[in-house]
Amino acid sequence: MAIVQTGSVLQFAGLGSGNTGTVSTTITVPSDAELVVVGWSGFSATTNFFSGGSMTFTKGGVDTAMTNVPGGSTADWSGGMWYLVLPDTGSNKTLKWDWIGTGAAGDTASLCSVTFWKGEDTASPVRGTGTGGSGVSPPYTTGTITAASGDLIIAWVGGTAGAAEGTINSWTGLSLLSQITFSGNADGAWATGSPSGNTTVEATTGTNFADGTIFAASFKVPAGTFIPPEFTNWHDGYYDVELVSY
């Protein structure tokens, strides 16, 4: 089984500049979801204000810390990305934030987007991560991400398009999943990719994006998962079909 999206992409806009807060208490998680991945877009004059902070999601009936994709933001428009395996499913789940230090974000137009997935290794979901950009217009390029055939790279771009809709128009190593509707100055986009090994990925061109950062993680399938022929090599009229070994 491959890692695939379940449910729809959610967006929560105009979240203010508070150092702590609640995105929503009424999130509905699909019944088959095994992974929640969250992206944030916002501005702060503090380095890693968002990406170094924390987010929690409902698991086991309580607010549970998500894991962040580290690095990626200077004192400029940026954001962060977090993930959590086996969240509680059903209605009225809660997502909260708590940024580093005690200061406030520099803009009230922050937005958050939430996605759900299934098919990943729930015991050890991520093989590698990468970030890049911040303070510049595209391209936003990650460092090398540790990855393998059968993985799924999920990437988030958090940035600003000013008071206009922004889009990421082309990607390298990725394909667009969703353009997020801008809110005030905040904007964002999701993309995914299927690596064959260690790689970099990139948000290559965009419209109206002035500042931003890409965050990406390579999610693993469980050990022993069958990889279809399209992920293997063709030799002498047949495919080398194999089991993945992690």
N, C-alpha and C positions, 0 to 999 in steps of 0.2 A: 504493500500500500504506500502510495506517495503522500507527502504532506500537502494538504489542500485547505483552502479557505472554507469556513462554514459560517452561515449567517451573512449579514451585510456590514459594510463599513459604517461606523457611527462617528458623528462629529458633535462636539460641544464647544460653543464659541462664546466670546465675551466673558471670560472667567475671572477677569480682574487681575490685580497685582499683589494680592495677599501672599505672605510667606507660607501660610498653610491654608488649606481649603478643601472643598468637596466638589468634584466634577459632577457627580450624579449619585443619587441613591436609588434610582429606578432603572438601572441597566438590565436588560434581558439577555441572558447568555444562552445560546443554542444548546439543546439537550445533548448533542454529540461533540460539543467543544472540549478539547483537551489542552488548549493553549490560548491565552489572551496576550496580545501584543498592543502596546499603547505608544502613541507618538504625541509629542508636545511641541508647539511653536510659540515662542515668546522672546521678549527682549529684557536683558539685564546688563548693567555695567559691571557685574561681578562674574569673573571667569568661572565656568562650570556651575553657574547658579542653578540651572535646571538639571543638567545631566549628572551633576554630583549630588543632587537631592534625591528624595525617595518618593515612591508612590505605593499605595496599598490597594488591594482588591479583595473582595469577599472570597474566602476559602475556608471550609470547615466552619462556616457561620461567623467568622471573625475577620477583621481587617488584617491582611497578610502581606508582608513586604514583597514587592516585585523585585526582579533583578534588573539592574540598569546596564545598558550598553555604555561602556566607560569612554570618557574623553570627548573631544570634539568641539568645545565651545570656548571662544575667547570672550572678552567683554563686548558683546555685540548681539545682533539678532541670531537666535539659534534655537535651542530646545533640547529634547532628549527622547530616548526610546527605552521602554521597559517591557519585560515579559514575565509570565507566571504560568506554570503548568498546573493542570487539573483544578481550574477555578470552579467554584460552585456554579451549577447551571440553574436555569430558571429565571424568574423575574425578581426585581427589586434588589439587585446587587449593587455594591457601593465601590466607587473609585475616588481616592483621596490623594492629595499631594502635600509634601513638606519639603521646601527648598532649603538649600544650605544657608547657614548663618541665620540672621534675624531680619535682614533687609527685605524690601519689597521688589517685585519685578519693575522694570522701567516703563512698562506700557500695559494698559488695562485690556488690550485686545488679544491676549493669549487665547489660543484654541487648543483643543485636545481631540485626538481621533483614536478610536478603539477598533481592533480587528480580532477575529476568532479563527482558530485553526484546529486541525486534527491530523493524526497520523505520525506525529513526531515521537522521538524517544522521550517518554515522560520522566525517566530516571536521570537522564543526562542529555538535555535537549540541544545544547549549543556547542558547536565545534570551534567556532571562531567569530570574532567581531572586528569591525573597522569603522572609522569615522573620518570626516574630512570637510574642509570648507571653513566657514565662519568669517563674517565680515566682508565677503566678496560676492560677486555675481557668479553664476555657473561658468565653468564646470565645478562641481563638488565631487572630489575623488577620494575614496577611502584608501587607507593603507592596505597592505596585503591581508586578506582574510583567510584563515585556515579553513579549508573546505574539501569536500570529496564528492565524487559522483553519487547521486541519489539524495544529496542535501537540497534544501530549499533556502535560498537567501531571501530574507525579508528586509526591505530597506525603507527608511522614512526620511524625507527632507522636510525640515522645519525652517521657515524663512519668512521674509517680508516682501510684499509686492506693493507697499505703500497703500494708497486708498483705491486700489484697482485689483481686479482678479489676476492672479498669477498662475502660470502653468509651467511644468517641466515638460518640454517638448520632445526631448530625445534622451536616451539612456545608453550606457555601455555596460553590457553584461547583465542587464535587467530589462524587464518589460513593465510598462505602466499597469498598476492595479487600480488606482483611484486618484483623481485630482480632487483635493479638498477645497470646498468653497471658502473664499477669503472672509475674514471677519476683522473689520477695522484695518489694521496694518498686518495682521497675521495671516499666513497661508501655509500650505503644506501639500505633500503628495506621497503616495505609497507606490512601491514597485517590488517585483519579485524576480528571481533568477535561478537557473539550474546550473550550478558549476560542475566542471569536470575535475577540479582540483583546486589548490590554493589560487586565489585570484584577487583582483581589485575590481570594484564596481564604481559606476559614476553616473551622476545626474549631469548630462553633457551640455544641453542647451535649455534655456527657459525664456519665458516672456514675463517681464515686469519683476522678476526676482532680482533684488538688489543685494541682499545679504541672506545667508542661509548655511545650513550644515546638513550633511548626509550622515545617517546612522544606519548600520547594517549588521545583521547577524546571520550566520549559516546554521540552520536548524537541521538536526540529524533525524533519520528514520531509525527505528529500533534495529538492533543487531540481528543479522540473519534475514532482513527484509529482501524479498525478491526484487531485483532491478530488471525492468522490461528490456527487450532487445534494443530499443532505441538508445539505451544508455551503455551499450556494450559494443565490442568491435566486430566488424565483418571480416571473416577469413575464409577463403576458398569455398564460397557459396553457402556459408552458414554463419550464424551469430555465436560468439562466445558468451553464452548466457551463464550468469554466475550469481551466487549469493553474496551479498555485501557482508564483509566481516569488519566489525569495528573493534 
